[in-house]
Protein backbone atom coordinates (compact mmCIF):
# COMPACT_ATOMS: atom_id res chain seq x y z
CA UNK A 1 0.00 0.00 0.00
CA UNK A 2 1.54 3.36 -1.00
CA UNK A 3 2.29 5.92 1.73
CA UNK A 4 -0.25 8.72 2.17
CA UNK A 5 0.43 11.99 0.37
CA UNK A 6 1.83 14.63 2.70
CA UNK A 7 -0.65 17.33 3.71
CA UNK A 8 0.89 20.69 2.89
CA UNK A 9 -2.01 22.51 4.57
CA UNK A 10 -0.58 21.43 7.94
CA UNK A 11 2.80 22.97 7.17
CA UNK A 12 1.94 26.56 6.25
CA UNK A 13 4.59 28.20 8.45
CA UNK A 14 7.27 25.81 7.22
CA UNK A 15 6.16 26.46 3.64
CA UNK A 16 6.57 30.21 4.13
CA UNK A 17 10.04 29.76 5.59
CA UNK A 18 11.02 27.34 2.80
CA UNK A 19 9.72 29.72 0.12
CA UNK A 20 11.64 32.64 1.60
CA UNK A 21 14.86 30.63 1.72
CA UNK A 22 14.50 29.40 -1.85
CA UNK A 23 13.58 32.84 -3.20
CA UNK A 24 16.46 34.70 -1.60
CA UNK A 25 19.27 32.14 -1.45
CA UNK A 26 22.07 33.06 -3.89
CA UNK A 27 22.78 30.64 -6.73
CA UNK A 28 26.13 28.86 -6.72
CA UNK A 29 28.04 30.23 -9.75
CA UNK A 30 28.50 26.78 -11.31
CA UNK A 31 24.82 25.90 -10.87
CA UNK A 32 23.66 29.27 -12.21
CA UNK A 33 25.90 28.95 -15.27
CA UNK A 34 24.58 25.46 -16.02
CA UNK A 35 20.97 26.58 -15.61
CA UNK A 36 21.53 29.47 -18.03
CA UNK A 37 23.16 27.10 -20.50
CA UNK A 38 20.62 24.26 -20.38
CA UNK A 39 17.32 25.79 -19.25
CA UNK A 40 17.96 28.89 -21.33
CA UNK A 41 18.30 26.76 -24.47
CA UNK A 42 14.99 24.95 -23.96
CA UNK A 43 12.16 25.75 -26.33
CA UNK A 44 8.51 24.78 -26.75
CA UNK A 45 6.56 23.13 -23.93
CA UNK A 46 8.52 22.53 -20.74
CA UNK A 47 7.32 20.63 -17.68
CA UNK A 48 8.90 21.84 -14.45
CA UNK A 49 8.42 19.49 -11.51
CA UNK A 50 8.38 21.07 -8.05
CA UNK A 51 9.14 24.65 -9.11
CA UNK A 52 8.41 25.90 -5.59
CA UNK A 53 8.42 29.73 -5.50
CA UNK A 54 9.68 30.02 -9.08
CA UNK A 55 13.43 29.99 -8.56
CA UNK A 56 14.04 28.92 -12.17
CA UNK A 57 11.76 31.48 -13.84
CA UNK A 58 14.67 33.87 -14.64
CA UNK A 59 16.35 31.22 -16.79
CA UNK A 60 13.54 30.48 -19.25
CA UNK A 61 13.75 31.87 -22.78
CA UNK A 62 11.08 34.07 -24.29
CA UNK A 63 8.16 32.22 -25.84
CA UNK A 64 8.31 28.95 -23.91
CA UNK A 65 5.29 27.47 -22.14
CA UNK A 66 5.92 26.02 -18.69
CA UNK A 67 3.61 23.43 -17.13
CA UNK A 68 4.45 23.84 -13.45
CA UNK A 69 3.69 20.71 -11.42
CA UNK A 70 3.60 22.05 -7.85
CA UNK A 71 1.51 20.09 -5.31
CA UNK A 72 2.07 22.63 -2.52
CA UNK A 73 -0.50 25.45 -2.97
CA UNK A 74 1.45 27.58 -0.51
CA UNK A 75 4.07 28.05 -3.21
CA UNK A 76 1.63 29.15 -5.93
CA UNK A 77 1.45 32.91 -5.16
CA UNK A 78 5.25 33.17 -5.23
CA UNK A 79 5.39 31.07 -8.40
CA UNK A 80 2.83 33.23 -10.20
CA UNK A 81 4.66 36.41 -9.15
CA UNK A 82 8.01 35.07 -10.38
CA UNK A 83 6.49 33.99 -13.70
CA UNK A 84 4.89 37.42 -14.17
CA UNK A 85 8.13 39.22 -13.30
CA UNK A 86 10.06 37.26 -15.93
CA UNK A 87 7.23 37.11 -18.49
CA UNK A 88 6.95 33.33 -18.48
CA UNK A 89 3.74 31.66 -19.70
CA UNK A 90 3.05 29.28 -16.80
CA UNK A 91 0.24 26.78 -16.21
CA UNK A 92 0.25 25.61 -12.57
CA UNK A 93 -0.95 22.07 -11.83
CA UNK A 94 -1.64 21.11 -8.19
CA UNK A 95 -0.63 17.48 -8.63
CA UNK A 96 2.23 15.22 -7.59
CA UNK A 97 5.19 14.29 -9.78
CA UNK A 98 4.37 10.59 -9.49
CA UNK A 99 1.19 11.03 -11.56
CA UNK A 100 1.63 13.92 -14.00
CA UNK A 101 -1.46 14.70 -16.08
CA UNK A 102 0.56 15.35 -19.24
CA UNK A 103 0.26 13.28 -22.43
CA UNK A 104 2.99 10.85 -23.48
CA UNK A 105 5.79 12.49 -25.45
CA UNK A 106 4.23 15.95 -25.26
CA UNK A 107 7.04 17.79 -23.43
CA UNK A 108 10.05 19.16 -25.26
CA UNK A 109 11.97 19.29 -21.96
CA UNK A 110 11.57 18.66 -18.23
CA UNK A 111 13.19 20.58 -15.37
CA UNK A 112 13.53 19.31 -11.81
CA UNK A 113 15.75 21.12 -9.31
CA UNK A 114 15.91 20.19 -5.62
CA UNK A 115 13.03 17.88 -6.46
CA UNK A 116 13.81 14.20 -5.91
CA UNK A 117 14.79 14.73 -2.27
CA UNK A 118 11.20 15.66 -1.44
CA UNK A 119 8.95 13.36 -3.47
CA UNK A 120 7.40 10.17 -2.14
CA UNK A 121 8.73 7.90 -4.92
CA UNK A 122 11.74 9.25 -6.87
CA UNK A 123 11.86 6.26 -9.24
CA UNK A 124 8.21 6.74 -10.20
CA UNK A 125 8.78 10.45 -10.81
CA UNK A 126 11.60 9.61 -13.22
CA UNK A 127 9.33 7.09 -14.95
CA UNK A 128 6.90 9.95 -15.49
CA UNK A 129 9.71 12.19 -16.76
CA UNK A 130 10.62 9.61 -19.40
CA UNK A 131 6.96 9.13 -20.33
CA UNK A 132 6.15 12.80 -20.96
CA UNK A 133 9.39 13.66 -22.78
CA UNK A 134 9.42 13.50 -26.56
CA UNK A 135 12.16 11.23 -28.01
CA UNK A 136 15.44 13.09 -27.66
CA UNK A 137 13.99 15.53 -25.12
CA UNK A 138 16.13 16.78 -22.24
CA UNK A 139 15.64 16.45 -18.49
CA UNK A 140 17.71 18.92 -16.47
CA UNK A 141 18.27 18.13 -12.78
CA UNK A 142 20.02 19.63 -9.77
CA UNK A 143 19.85 17.76 -6.46
CA UNK A 144 21.48 17.52 -3.05
CA UNK A 145 22.42 13.91 -2.27
CA UNK A 146 23.84 11.51 0.29
CA UNK A 147 27.46 12.06 1.34
CA UNK A 148 30.27 9.63 0.44
CA UNK A 149 30.35 6.32 2.38
CA UNK A 150 32.19 6.64 5.69
CA UNK A 151 32.33 10.43 5.49
CA UNK A 152 31.58 12.84 8.31
CA UNK A 153 28.94 14.34 6.04
CA UNK A 154 27.03 11.07 5.78
CA UNK A 155 27.18 10.66 9.57
CA UNK A 156 25.81 14.18 10.02
CA UNK A 157 23.02 13.42 7.58
CA UNK A 158 21.95 10.42 9.66
CA UNK A 159 21.82 12.61 12.77
CA UNK A 160 19.75 15.41 11.23
CA UNK A 161 17.58 13.24 8.95
CA UNK A 162 14.38 13.34 11.04
CA UNK A 163 14.39 17.02 12.08
CA UNK A 164 15.43 18.10 8.58
CA UNK A 165 12.55 16.13 7.07
CA UNK A 166 10.06 17.81 9.42
CA UNK A 167 11.38 21.32 8.91
CA UNK A 168 11.77 21.02 5.13
CA UNK A 169 8.33 19.59 4.34
CA UNK A 170 9.44 16.01 3.76
CA UNK A 171 12.89 16.55 2.24
CA UNK A 172 15.10 13.47 2.64
CA UNK A 173 18.68 14.60 3.17
CA UNK A 174 20.39 11.29 2.42
CA UNK A 175 18.93 9.95 -0.83
CA UNK A 176 21.25 8.24 -3.31
CA UNK A 177 19.71 10.10 -6.20
CA UNK A 178 22.60 9.49 -8.59
CA UNK A 179 21.93 5.75 -8.43
CA UNK A 180 18.19 6.32 -8.92
CA UNK A 181 18.95 8.36 -12.05
CA UNK A 182 21.31 5.71 -13.42
CA UNK A 183 18.66 3.03 -12.95
CA UNK A 184 15.86 5.06 -14.55
CA UNK A 185 16.51 3.90 -18.11
CA UNK A 186 17.37 7.17 -19.87
CA UNK A 187 19.02 6.88 -23.29
CA UNK A 188 21.85 9.14 -22.16
CA UNK A 189 22.84 10.53 -18.77
CA UNK A 190 25.45 13.10 -17.73
CA UNK A 191 26.06 13.73 -14.01
CA UNK A 192 28.42 16.30 -12.49
CA UNK A 193 29.24 16.16 -8.77
CA UNK A 194 29.68 19.42 -6.85
CA UNK A 195 30.53 20.44 -3.30
CA UNK A 196 28.26 23.27 -2.21
CA UNK A 197 30.65 24.30 0.55
CA UNK A 198 30.53 24.44 4.33
CA UNK A 199 27.72 26.98 4.29
CA UNK A 200 25.36 24.30 2.94
CA UNK A 201 25.95 22.10 5.98
CA UNK A 202 24.59 18.57 5.58
CA UNK A 203 23.19 19.37 2.11
CA UNK A 204 26.55 20.27 0.56
CA UNK A 205 26.87 17.15 -1.65
CA UNK A 206 25.28 18.05 -4.99
CA UNK A 207 24.75 16.57 -8.42
CA UNK A 208 23.55 18.30 -11.56
CA UNK A 209 23.30 17.33 -15.18
CA UNK A 210 21.06 16.20 -17.99
CA UNK A 211 19.31 13.03 -19.12
CA UNK A 212 17.95 12.32 -22.58
CA UNK A 213 14.78 10.36 -23.30
C-alpha positions as CSV (number, residue, x, y, z in Angstrom):
1,X,0.0,0.0,0.0
2,X,1.5,3.4,-1.0
3,X,2.3,5.9,1.7
4,X,-0.3,8.7,2.2
5,X,0.4,12.0,0.4
6,X,1.8,14.6,2.7
7,X,-0.7,17.3,3.7
8,X,0.9,20.7,2.9
9,X,-2.0,22.5,4.6
10,X,-0.6,21.4,7.9
11,X,2.8,23.0,7.2
12,X,1.9,26.6,6.3
13,X,4.6,28.2,8.5
14,X,7.3,25.8,7.2
15,X,6.2,26.5,3.6
16,X,6.6,30.2,4.1
17,X,10.0,29.8,5.6
18,X,11.0,27.3,2.8
19,X,9.7,29.7,0.1
20,X,11.6,32.6,1.6
21,X,14.9,30.6,1.7
22,X,14.5,29.4,-1.9
23,X,13.6,32.8,-3.2
24,X,16.5,34.7,-1.6
25,X,19.3,32.1,-1.4
26,X,22.1,33.1,-3.9
27,X,22.8,30.6,-6.7
28,X,26.1,28.9,-6.7
29,X,28.0,30.2,-9.8
30,X,28.5,26.8,-11.3
31,X,24.8,25.9,-10.9
32,X,23.7,29.3,-12.2
33,X,25.9,28.9,-15.3
34,X,24.6,25.5,-16.0
35,X,21.0,26.6,-15.6
36,X,21.5,29.5,-18.0
37,X,23.2,27.1,-20.5
38,X,20.6,24.3,-20.4
39,X,17.3,25.8,-19.3
40,X,18.0,28.9,-21.3
41,X,18.3,26.8,-24.5
42,X,15.0,25.0,-24.0
43,X,12.2,25.8,-26.3
44,X,8.5,24.8,-26.8
45,X,6.6,23.1,-23.9
46,X,8.5,22.5,-20.7
47,X,7.3,20.6,-17.7
48,X,8.9,21.8,-14.4
49,X,8.4,19.5,-11.5
50,X,8.4,21.1,-8.1
51,X,9.1,24.6,-9.1
52,X,8.4,25.9,-5.6
53,X,8.4,29.7,-5.5
54,X,9.7,30.0,-9.1
55,X,13.4,30.0,-8.6
56,X,14.0,28.9,-12.2
57,X,11.8,31.5,-13.8
58,X,14.7,33.9,-14.6
59,X,16.3,31.2,-16.8
60,X,13.5,30.5,-19.3
61,X,13.8,31.9,-22.8
62,X,11.1,34.1,-24.3
63,X,8.2,32.2,-25.8
64,X,8.3,28.9,-23.9
65,X,5.3,27.5,-22.1
66,X,5.9,26.0,-18.7
67,X,3.6,23.4,-17.1
68,X,4.4,23.8,-13.4
69,X,3.7,20.7,-11.4
70,X,3.6,22.0,-7.9
71,X,1.5,20.1,-5.3
72,X,2.1,22.6,-2.5
73,X,-0.5,25.5,-3.0
74,X,1.4,27.6,-0.5
75,X,4.1,28.0,-3.2
76,X,1.6,29.2,-5.9
77,X,1.4,32.9,-5.2
78,X,5.2,33.2,-5.2
79,X,5.4,31.1,-8.4
80,X,2.8,33.2,-10.2
81,X,4.7,36.4,-9.1
82,X,8.0,35.1,-10.4
83,X,6.5,34.0,-13.7
84,X,4.9,37.4,-14.2
85,X,8.1,39.2,-13.3
86,X,10.1,37.3,-15.9
87,X,7.2,37.1,-18.5
88,X,7.0,33.3,-18.5
89,X,3.7,31.7,-19.7
90,X,3.0,29.3,-16.8
91,X,0.2,26.8,-16.2
92,X,0.3,25.6,-12.6
93,X,-0.9,22.1,-11.8
94,X,-1.6,21.1,-8.2
95,X,-0.6,17.5,-8.6
96,X,2.2,15.2,-7.6
97,X,5.2,14.3,-9.8
98,X,4.4,10.6,-9.5
99,X,1.2,11.0,-11.6
100,X,1.6,13.9,-14.0
101,X,-1.5,14.7,-16.1
102,X,0.6,15.3,-19.2
103,X,0.3,13.3,-22.4
104,X,3.0,10.8,-23.5
105,X,5.8,12.5,-25.4
106,X,4.2,16.0,-25.3
107,X,7.0,17.8,-23.4
108,X,10.1,19.2,-25.3
109,X,12.0,19.3,-22.0
110,X,11.6,18.7,-18.2
111,X,13.2,20.6,-15.4
112,X,13.5,19.3,-11.8
113,X,15.8,21.1,-9.3
114,X,15.9,20.2,-5.6
115,X,13.0,17.9,-6.5
116,X,13.8,14.2,-5.9
117,X,14.8,14.7,-2.3
118,X,11.2,15.7,-1.4
119,X,8.9,13.4,-3.5
120,X,7.4,10.2,-2.1
121,X,8.7,7.9,-4.9
122,X,11.7,9.2,-6.9
123,X,11.9,6.3,-9.2
124,X,8.2,6.7,-10.2
125,X,8.8,10.4,-10.8
126,X,11.6,9.6,-13.2
127,X,9.3,7.1,-14.9
128,X,6.9,9.9,-15.5
129,X,9.7,12.2,-16.8
130,X,10.6,9.6,-19.4
131,X,7.0,9.1,-20.3
132,X,6.1,12.8,-21.0
133,X,9.4,13.7,-22.8
134,X,9.4,13.5,-26.6
135,X,12.2,11.2,-28.0
136,X,15.4,13.1,-27.7
137,X,14.0,15.5,-25.1
138,X,16.1,16.8,-22.2
139,X,15.6,16.4,-18.5
140,X,17.7,18.9,-16.5
141,X,18.3,18.1,-12.8
142,X,20.0,19.6,-9.8
143,X,19.8,17.8,-6.5
144,X,21.5,17.5,-3.0
145,X,22.4,13.9,-2.3
146,X,23.8,11.5,0.3
147,X,27.5,12.1,1.3
148,X,30.3,9.6,0.4
149,X,30.4,6.3,2.4
150,X,32.2,6.6,5.7
151,X,32.3,10.4,5.5
152,X,31.6,12.8,8.3
153,X,28.9,14.3,6.0
154,X,27.0,11.1,5.8
155,X,27.2,10.7,9.6
156,X,25.8,14.2,10.0
157,X,23.0,13.4,7.6
158,X,21.9,10.4,9.7
159,X,21.8,12.6,12.8
160,X,19.7,15.4,11.2
161,X,17.6,13.2,9.0
162,X,14.4,13.3,11.0
163,X,14.4,17.0,12.1
164,X,15.4,18.1,8.6
165,X,12.5,16.1,7.1
166,X,10.1,17.8,9.4
167,X,11.4,21.3,8.9
168,X,11.8,21.0,5.1
169,X,8.3,19.6,4.3
170,X,9.4,16.0,3.8
171,X,12.9,16.5,2.2
172,X,15.1,13.5,2.6
173,X,18.7,14.6,3.2
174,X,20.4,11.3,2.4
175,X,18.9,9.9,-0.8
176,X,21.3,8.2,-3.3
177,X,19.7,10.1,-6.2
178,X,22.6,9.5,-8.6
179,X,21.9,5.7,-8.4
180,X,18.2,6.3,-8.9
181,X,18.9,8.4,-12.0
182,X,21.3,5.7,-13.4
183,X,18.7,3.0,-13.0
184,X,15.9,5.1,-14.6
185,X,16.5,3.9,-18.1
186,X,17.4,7.2,-19.9
187,X,19.0,6.9,-23.3
188,X,21.8,9.1,-22.2
189,X,22.8,10.5,-18.8
190,X,25.4,13.1,-17.7
191,X,26.1,13.7,-14.0
192,X,28.4,16.3,-12.5
193,X,29.2,16.2,-8.8
194,X,29.7,19.4,-6.9
195,X,30.5,20.4,-3.3
196,X,28.3,23.3,-2.2
197,X,30.7,24.3,0.5
198,X,30.5,24.4,4.3
199,X,27.7,27.0,4.3
200,X,25.4,24.3,2.9
201,X,25.9,22.1,6.0
202,X,24.6,18.6,5.6
203,X,23.2,19.4,2.1
204,X,26.6,20.3,0.6
205,X,26.9,17.1,-1.6
206,X,25.3,18.0,-5.0
207,X,24.7,16.6,-8.4
208,X,23.5,18.3,-11.6
209,X,23.3,17.3,-15.2
210,X,21.1,16.2,-18.0
211,X,19.3,13.0,-19.1
212,X,17.9,12.3,-22.6
213,X,14.8,10.4,-23.3
